[in-house]
């Protein structure tokens, strides 16, 4: 398997520290508002990576954190006359619900930053003791220039970063160097605090993920992921903290690109962001359709999401689902182990080269096309083609061909479909059309096939 390693700046061989196992840390959300499409892209990217690895027989240890203490959380708590834990708990539940609707698997470990403050203090203590960090009245800071290859993740020297970082570097007259960043922030009135050797305060953002990832996955864990907006300063600083403490950090770095709206990067400052909930409320198919949109664009390329793109994705999804229904209606044997070996080989080749989902999806679409032809001609390869398409689509999280939950009105619907078929046979098309309209009003779609009528809940 090969992947594009941000640190190496090129596609490299991916060799996990332990054969058959992959340790993955993906930065999670800061919970103070609705998750937007950027959150969805990041979460689905690493969900797809995890699903594919597990489908390939690899055991994955997936960790994704929750940042539950942050300036935004503090400010929201003040605005709402609430508390930081209450704000974090509410928006964590919102985030979890949205991700579940998107079909994102829950991580195996879900550390909250406030649960790891002790480990953060221990890590900062090491940095202070070995001279990599210093304390003053405003907090504790890392001496960035003491880290030999600081900036390697963005392929820039400290001087180049100091010149170009601008607003991304926090101005503080107490810092020895503008690049130095806070490991520990001294207590401020009205803010939550924890005790430390340097007085009451709270941890900096970067030390949170460094402590949680190393604490759970251990030194030299395999893969660290996140959006490419996190490469600097967040991931650069996480890595610096670990190296300065004499720890081996992530072996490989994977970063997904951003979501564009109307040709511009989605951001709250431009007021062009769309929440995932808004998208899901527009159409029940949008949860799976969004995944198709993401899969058809390589994770390292910027992605445009608009109404046209989503409409095309919904139609694509309907086509895949329709093939499965036609196959079932034609007598698909779901217990069969027969598969199209060539298609699986192509799929693996695409995914094993930097998780090439566009090429992998092209293989799925070709299988759907060939399965439809085989179903029409009652060919022997209809079953392996349909089952392979379903398996590969599901390996990417598309939830294709899953049995629908039985409804209380299933018997009534079956009877209406049979009445419609009888009306058509008697050439009473007016009655047949009325029954179809009545079913549509109940959210039931009827499709006429060569093997008879089939129905499903829209």
Secondary structure as GFF3:
##gff-version 3
##sequence-region A 1 458
A	DSSP	beta_strand	2	5	.	.	.	ID=ss1
A	DSSP	beta_strand	10	13	.	.	.	ID=ss2
A	DSSP	beta_strand	21	26	.	.	.	ID=ss3
A	DSSP	alpha_helix	37	55	.	.	.	ID=ss4
A	DSSP	beta_strand	59	64	.	.	.	ID=ss5
A	DSSP	alpha_helix	71	79	.	.	.	ID=ss6
A	DSSP	alpha_helix	84	101	.	.	.	ID=ss7
A	DSSP	three_ten_helix	113	115	.	.	.	ID=ss8
A	DSSP	alpha_helix	117	129	.	.	.	ID=ss9
A	DSSP	beta_strand	133	136	.	.	.	ID=ss10
A	DSSP	beta_strand	139	142	.	.	.	ID=ss11
A	DSSP	three_ten_helix	144	146	.	.	.	ID=ss12
A	DSSP	three_ten_helix	152	154	.	.	.	ID=ss13
A	DSSP	alpha_helix	158	164	.	.	.	ID=ss14
A	DSSP	three_ten_helix	166	168	.	.	.	ID=ss15
A	DSSP	beta_strand	181	186	.	.	.	ID=ss16
A	DSSP	beta_strand	201	203	.	.	.	ID=ss17
A	DSSP	alpha_helix	205	217	.	.	.	ID=ss18
A	DSSP	beta_strand	223	227	.	.	.	ID=ss19
A	DSSP	three_ten_helix	228	230	.	.	.	ID=ss20
A	DSSP	pi_helix	231	235	.	.	.	ID=ss21
A	DSSP	alpha_helix	236	244	.	.	.	ID=ss22
A	DSSP	beta_strand	252	256	.	.	.	ID=ss23
A	DSSP	beta_strand	259	261	.	.	.	ID=ss24
A	DSSP	beta_strand	264	265	.	.	.	ID=ss25
A	DSSP	alpha_helix	276	282	.	.	.	ID=ss26
A	DSSP	alpha_helix	286	295	.	.	.	ID=ss27
A	DSSP	beta_strand	303	304	.	.	.	ID=ss28
A	DSSP	alpha_helix	307	329	.	.	.	ID=ss29
A	DSSP	alpha_helix	341	351	.	.	.	ID=ss30
A	DSSP	alpha_helix	357	376	.	.	.	ID=ss31
A	DSSP	alpha_helix	382	395	.	.	.	ID=ss32
A	DSSP	alpha_helix	410	425	.	.	.	ID=ss33
A	DSSP	alpha_helix	429	441	.	.	.	ID=ss34
A	DSSP	beta_strand	444	449	.	.	.	ID=ss35
A	DSSP	beta_strand	452	457	.	.	.	ID=ss36
###
